[in-house]
Each structure stands twice: as structure tokens, then as C-alpha cells.
Amino acid sequence: MKKPAVALLLALVLTSLLVTSAYAQTVSIEANFNNASQQLNVTFEFVMDNATYTILRNNSSLLNATSVPGAIQTEFTKEGHTGLTYSNVAISYNNTGSSIISTFQLSGQSVISSTIDRATGIESFQLSTTWRKFSLNITDLFFNFTRDLGTSLTQWTNTTANGIPSFSFSNSTEGVSCTFELPSSATNVAIVGETISFDVPYQVPFGDKLIDSPILVLIVLAVVGLIIFVYRKTR
């Protein structure tokens, strides 16, 4: 083989290695539902090569605490949906593992809705997962979660580990995985389109308990009686 051809082959191999290294990213997503606060606690962990990590670590304008939830909200709005909000955003860095972790909470009627049956003491939740379908562009990195996590929920793996029911999916080709975890008390779990439905025992707010309690009536009667007694004494 002639020297120019060898040089060209080596250049192609090195270029291939560099491109593979630059895009050898993995993303793991976890979404845990908290029925008490009716919010979804979401974690995105980006694991990357040292060079890319260093760039992003030293330039927060490329990837910051609002980058991921902001992109989700933008895509959600673009698709004509409303009622999605995010809060409690945070970002952390793992220098040892060259990973960046973005955490936030999602809420709103378009993400989480519920109905309460007071007769049975059951609250039925509908948890939409369509928010997972969005794109994120970070400098030279482009993540297409619409493509990578587009597989129907009916094909996701449904397991119960340590009493916690979950649905998970891993796209090994693109290095993306996602898991939705439900409360340990969840029952009647079902998939309807892109929505996970389930029931949990209804947690009656303290104010409602007080209103429904006969103790409140007794307290009111006692106060009224005290007022009448004082009024008569002062006449």
C-alpha cells in the first residue's frame, strides 16, 4: 500500500475515534412521583468524556440548572400543551465520574391529574409521560429524546423492586435510559397511551379532617357557651 493511502487510512481511523469519543455520551433519567406533593421528582445524569465535561463544567451558559426543564417546557408548549411547570431546579458536577446531574420537579394538570373517591378513600392518578419527548442541544452535543425514548410505554419493562413499581426503558444504541417510579402504595397500575394510571389511598388534608371531625362542633359549642356565660356575667 502506498504511503499516501496509508496516511489517509490512519487519518480516517483517528477521525472516527475522535468523533466516537466526542459523542460517547450516556444519559440516565429517573422520574419519581410523590403523591403527597403531587410533583414529579426528575433527575437527568449526563456521563461524558473528560474533555466535554471540562468544557461544560467551566461554562454554565452551555448547560445550567434550567437547561433541561426549560427545553422540556419549550417542547411541551410547541406541541400545543399547557399546564406544565418546573421548580426546585439544581445542577451538580461529579469530577471523578465526568458526569453532570440536573434535578428538578415537574407539576401541572397536563403532567399530573387526579380524581378522589371519598367513599372508598382512593385517589386515582393519571401521570402523563409525553414530556420525555424533547430535544436538547448542548454546544456540539444533540440529544433527541423523542427518537431515543419514543418506544411505546406498553413495551417498557414493568417491575416492582423493593415494593416500588416502575416502568423502565433502555436504548443501548443511543446510550439513553429512563425509569418512571410510582409510590409503593400504588395499585391498579395500567398504561393508557402515553399515560400511567394508578390508585393510592387518599391522604385527607388536616383541614378537611378537622372540618369533618365532631371535635370541631364541640369546640364551637364550647366557645359559644363561653361567650354567653361571659356576656351574662358582665351584664
N, C-alpha and C positions, 0 to 999 in steps of 0.2 A: 504494500500500500504506500502510495506516495506521501511525502511529508505534509503537503497542504491538506490532503484528505484526512490524515491522522489528526492534524491540528484542528480541523473543522469538527471532527467527531468528538474530540475532547471538549471543545467549546460547547457543543450541543449537550454533552453529558453534564458539564458543570452548570450550564444554564438550567437544565432540568432539575438538578439537585437544588439550586438556589431557589427556583420557583416553588419546588415542593416544600422546602424549608420555610419559605416566607408564608406559605398558606397552610402549613401543617397545624391548623388550629383545631381545638376541640371546644365544644360548648355544652355544658350540662345545665339543665333548667329544672328547678323544683318549685312547685306551687302547692302550698299547704293552706287548706281552708280552715278558718277559725269561725265557727258558727256563733260564738258569743259576740264577737265584734262585727261579724258578717263582712269580713275582709279576707282577701287572698294574699297570703304572705309569699312573695315571689323572690327567687334567687337565681341569678344568671352567673355562672362561673366560666370565664374565658381562660383557657390554658393555651399558651403560645410560646414561640421560640424566644430566646433571651433578647435578641435584637429588637423584635417588635414590642416586647414587654417594656424594654427600656424607653423606647420612643413614647409609648402611651403613658408610662409611669411619670415621665417628665413633662408631659404636655396634656394637661387636663382638658384643654379645649377640644381634643380629639375624642376623648371618652371620659365623661364625668357622671355624676350621680343621676342626672336626669336624662342622659342619652338614651338608655333602653326604654324606660317608661314613656318618655316623650315620643319616641319612634312608634311605640305601640299605640299611643293615643292619636297620633297623626294618621296612622294607617286606619285605625278604627273610624275616625271621623271621615276620612276619604271614602270609605266604603258605605257611608251614609248612616252610620250608627252614632248614637249619642248615649250619654249616661255612663261614661267610663271616666273615673278619676283615679289619680295616684297620689300617694302620700308617703311620709317617712322614708324618703329616699336616702341611700347611703352607698358609698363605694369604698372598697378596701383592697389592699395590694399584698400579695404573697411573693416576696422576693425570692424565696427558696424554690417555690414551685413555678415561678414565672406565670402567675395567674392573677386575674383581676375579677373581683366579686362585686356584682351590683345587686343590691337588695332594695325592695320597695313593697308597697301594699297597693292592691287594686280593689276598687269598690265601685258601686253604682248599679242601677237596675238592669243595665244591659249586660252586666257580668254576673251579678248575683241577684236572684229574686226568690221570694218565698211566700208561702201561704200557711196560715196557722189554723189548726183544728183544735179549739179549746176543749171540745167534748172528749177528744181522745188524748189530748196533751201532746200532739205531734206537730212538728213544723216540717213542711216539705220544701226542700230547696231545689232550685234549678241553677246549675253552675255552667255558664257558657265558657267554651274554650276557644272561641274563634279569635280571641285576642292574640293567640300564639302565632297567627299567620301574619307576619310583617317582615319588612326588610330593614337591615341595619348596615349603614355604610360607615366604616371607620378607616379613614385615610385610604390605604391600598387594600383593605380587607372589606369584603362584601358578604354579608350573611343573608341568605334567602330562606327564612324560616317558613314562608308559605310553601316553598318547594320541599324543604327538608323535613317539615313536620306536617305535611299535607295529607298523610295517610289517615283514612277514616278512623275515628275513635273505636269503632267496632272491631278493628284489627289490632288495637293496642293490647298489651298484656295486663290482665286484671289479676292482682294478687292481694293477699292480706298477710302482712308481716308485722309481728308484734301487736296484733289486734288492729292495725291501721290498714283499711282498704285503699288501694291505689290503682291508677292506670298509668302505664309507662310505655315508652316507645324509644327505640334507639336506631338511628340512621348511621350505621357504621361507615358507609361510603363517604358521607359528608362530615362525620365526627360530631354529630349532634344528638343529644338525648334529652328526653323530657319526661317528668313524672308529676302527676296530679295526686295529691294525698288528701283523703277525706277524714273527717273526725272518726275516732274509734267507735263512737256510738251510732254511726251511720247504718241504716238498714234500708231494705228495698232499693238497693243501688241499681240503676239502669242507665243505658245510653239511648238518647233520643237525638239523632242527628249529630250536632256538634255540642250537645248539652249533656252533662251528667246530672241525673236527678237522684235524690236520696232523701230519707226521712231521719230526723233526730228528735229526741224528747224535747218538748218546748220548755225553754227556760223562762219562766214568768218573771218579768221585771219586779223589783222590790216595790215600786209604787203601785203596781197592779195588785200585788199580794196584799198590800196594806189596804187598798180600796175594797178588795173582796173579803177582807177579814172582818169578823164580827167585833174584833177588838176595837176597830175604828169607831163603830157605832157606840160601843160602851164608853169610849173616850169622849165622844161628842156629847153623849147624855150626861156624863160626869161634869164636863165643862159647863154645859147649860145649867145643870143643877147648882153648880158652884156660883155661877153668875146670879141666879135667882136668890140664892141664900145670902150672898153679899149685898145684893140690892135691898133685900128686906131688912137686913141688919142696919143699913145706913139710912133708912127712911126715918 
